[in-house]
């Protein structure tokens, strides 16, 4: 019979708390901790005050390749890669620290959700590790960006150097434009 370690369980709870505070979904918590589903749901409700969201996790690489998500995914992955290469952090601990640093770099105004969620960040790492996505240097600026591993990326130009024509045409951008125009002289 296996003896349960109180210290190990406390560490697992602390790990789950960190991930919940960063917005991790239940499936991510289940895969990265040894806590039971019921325990995780209880913990989630206690911390967030609501039940965890239901539904499937992201499973397509396409989201990471669109204009704004690609920039944010690339920022996160560069931070994560640095953490793994130059610190002792590995696995989910490296993802948590890299995601926390990503959030500091892209601080949002108000209650707006960050472009890249904790769950998508974890999924991104899994996609790169499974060689579905990779980092590619931009021929123009030299930065490293997330690209599809199976595309032809020899002459790659990033979304910052070659901004798509519809970039920034969001509802929020229009609202900001109208607010600026409406200011009396």
C-alpha positions in Angstrom: 0.0 0.0 0.0 1.4 3.4 -1.0 1.8 6.0 1.7 0.4 9.4 0.9 2.9 12.2 1.5 1.4 15.3 3.1 4.3 17.4 1.7 3.7 16.1 -1.8 0.0 16.8 -1.6 0.7 20.3 -0.3 3.1 20.9 -3.2 0.4 19.7 -5.7 -2.2 22.0 -4.1 0.2 25.0 -4.4 0.9 24.1 -8.0 -2.8 23.9 -8.8 -3.5 27.2 -7.0 -0.8 28.9 -9.1 -2.3 27.6 -12.3 -5.9 28.4 -11.3 -4.8 32.0 -10.5 -3.2 32.2 -13.9 -6.5 31.0 -15.6 -5.7 27.3 -16.3 -8.5 25.1 -17.4 -9.5 22.0 -15.4 -8.0 19.6 -18.1 -4.6 21.3 -17.7 -4.8 21.0 -13.9 -5.7 17.3 -14.2 -2.8 16.6 -16.5 -0.2 18.5 -14.4 -1.1 17.5 -10.9 -1.8 14.3 -9.1 -4.9 15.7 -7.4 -8.3 14.1 -8.1 -10.8 15.8 -10.4 -13.2 16.4 -7.5 -10.5 18.0 -5.4 -9.5 20.3 -8.3 -13.1 21.3 -8.9 -13.5 22.1 -5.2 -10.2 24.1 -5.2 -11.2 26.0 -8.4 -14.6 26.9 -6.9 -13.0 28.1 -3.7 -10.5 30.3 -5.5 -12.6 31.7 -8.4 -16.1 31.5 -6.8 -17.5 29.7 -9.9 -17.3 26.3 -11.4 -14.5 25.7 -13.9 -15.4 26.3 -17.5 -16.5 23.3 -19.6 -15.6 22.4 -23.1 -12.7 21.1 -25.1 -9.1 22.4 -25.0 -7.7 24.1 -28.1 -6.4 21.4 -30.5 -5.5 23.3 -33.7 -2.2 25.0 -34.5 -4.0 27.5 -36.7 -4.9 29.9 -33.9 -1.2 30.4 -33.1 -0.4 31.5 -36.7 -2.9 34.3 -37.1 -1.7 37.9 -36.7 -2.1 39.0 -33.1 -2.1 35.6 -31.5 1.2 34.8 -33.3 2.9 37.9 -31.9 1.7 37.0 -28.3 2.6 33.3 -28.7 6.0 34.2 -30.0 6.6 36.6 -27.0 5.6 33.9 -24.6 7.6 31.1 -26.3 10.8 33.2 -26.4 10.4 33.8 -22.7 9.7 30.1 -22.1 12.7 29.0 -24.2 15.0 31.4 -22.3 13.7 30.0 -18.9 14.4 26.4 -20.0 17.8 27.2 -21.5 19.2 29.5 -18.8 17.5 28.5 -15.6 16.8 25.3 -13.7 13.1 25.6 -14.4 11.5 22.7 -16.4 8.1 21.5 -17.4 5.0 23.1 -15.9 7.1 25.3 -13.5 8.9 26.9 -16.5 5.5 27.5 -18.2 4.1 29.1 -15.1 7.0 31.4 -14.7 7.2 32.3 -18.4 3.5 32.9 -18.5 3.7 35.2 -15.5 6.5 37.2 -17.2 4.5 37.3 -20.4 1.6 38.8 -18.5 3.9 41.5 -17.1 5.1 42.4 -20.6 1.7 42.7 -22.1 -0.2 44.2 -19.2 -3.8 44.8 -20.2 -5.9 47.8 -19.4 -9.1 47.2 -17.4 -10.6 43.7 -17.1 -9.7 42.6 -20.7 -8.4 39.1 -21.1 -4.8 38.6 -22.3 -4.5 37.4 -25.9 -2.7 34.3 -24.8 -4.3 32.3 -22.0 -2.4 30.0 -19.7 -4.1 26.9 -21.3 -3.1 28.1 -24.8 0.5 28.8 -23.6 0.7 25.2 -22.3 -0.8 23.9 -25.5 1.7 25.9 -27.5 4.6 24.3 -25.7 3.1 20.9 -26.4 2.7 21.7 -30.1 6.4 22.8 -30.4 7.6 19.8 -28.4 5.6 17.5 -30.8 7.2 19.4 -33.8 3.9 20.7 -35.1 5.0 24.3 -34.6 8.5 25.7 -34.4 10.4 29.0 -34.0 11.7 30.7 -37.2 13.8 33.8 -37.5 12.4 36.7 -39.5 14.5 37.7 -42.5 13.7 41.4 -41.9 14.0 42.0 -38.1 15.8 38.9 -37.0 13.2 38.1 -34.2 12.0 34.5 -33.6 8.4 33.7 -34.3 6.1 30.7 -34.1 5.5 29.1 -37.5 4.0 25.9 -38.9 6.7 23.3 -39.0 5.5 22.0 -42.3 5.3 25.3 -44.2 8.1 26.7 -46.4 9.7 29.2 -44.0 13.0 29.9 -45.7 12.2 33.5 -46.5 10.0 34.1 -43.5 8.9 37.7 -42.7 7.0 38.1 -39.4 3.7 39.8 -38.8 5.3 42.9 -37.3 7.5 43.5 -40.4 4.7 42.7 -42.8 1.5 43.7 -41.1 -1.6 42.2 -42.7 -4.0 44.8 -44.3 -6.8 44.0 -41.8 -4.6 44.2 -38.7 -5.9 46.5 -36.0 -9.4 46.7 -37.6 -11.1 45.4 -34.5 -14.1 46.8 -32.8 -12.0 48.1 -29.9 -9.6 49.9 -32.3 -12.6 51.6 -34.0 -14.0 52.7 -30.6 -10.6 54.2 -29.7 -10.5 56.0 -33.0 -13.9 57.5 -32.4 -13.0 58.6 -28.9 -9.9 60.4 -30.1 -11.8 62.1 -33.0 -14.6 63.2 -30.6 -12.2 65.2 -28.3 -13.0 68.9 -28.8 -10.1 71.3 -29.7 
